[in-house]
Amino acid sequence: MNTPFTPAEVRQAVDLLASRSLIRLVTEIDDNGAIPPRRLAGTLPDLSTHQLRSASDTARAYGLARVVPGAGLELTDSGMELADLYDALDRWARRHSLPAAVCEFSSRIQHALDLLAPSLTTGNTGRRAHLRDARQISAEAEADLARPRTFLTQWLAGNPQVARIPEGAA
């Protein structure tokens, strides 16, 4: 499957999806349902007010979450698919003890996204990323990464807005 994304667009998408606060927000809502109004800080106490606001604004701006009167902040279909993608990336990383045998969920997601990024750019999709040479992962881990790569490629194709570079940025 070919993606129409340039290296800059892939970097934009990966940076957005790898945001720790966005990962926490999406997975919290996926695991526990909508976050009622004024309960965001109490639900995610490890994030600062700025991080909460940024994650919430980002999720809404990119169509990953919406505010539903009476329910609060809930995931859209794209947000639920992103939560599934995060789970797939986490399973792969845990199975292969990457980036370490013990680390937090968001670190595993960030590591997997960083490994996948080079293979998603125009001209590189479908080619082996030669991860074993570049990142020193096992042949088994590289082979197992094919499924999450396909899932990520499909998700990005269905959600091209996350790869759009904001106006004024280069």
Stockholm file with secondary structure:
# STOCKHOLM 1.0

chainA/1-170         MNTPFTPAEVRQAVDLLASRSLIRLVTEIDDNGAIPPRRLAGTLPDLSTHQLRSASDTARAYGLARVVPGAGLELTDSGMELADLYDALDRWARRHSLPAAVCEFSSRIQHALDLLAPSLTTGNTGRRAHLRDARQISAEAEADLARPRTFLTQWLAGNPQVARIPEGAA
#=GR chainA/1-170 SS CCCCCCHHHHHHHHHHHTCHHHHHHHHHHHHHCCBCTTCHHHHSTTSCHHHHHHHHHHHHHTTSEEEETTTEEEECHHHHHHHHHHHHHHHHHHHTTCSCSSCCHHHHHHHHHHHHGGGGSTTTTTSCCCHHHHHCCCHHHHHHTHHHHHHHHHHHHHCGGGGCCCTTCC
#=GC SS_cons         CCCCCCHHHHHHHHHHHTCHHHHHHHHHHHHHCCBCTTCHHHHSTTSCHHHHHHHHHHHHHTTSEEEETTTEEEECHHHHHHHHHHHHHHHHHHHTTCSCSSCCHHHHHHHHHHHHGGGGSTTTTTSCCCHHHHHCCCHHHHHHTHHHHHHHHHHHHHCGGGGCCCTTCC
//
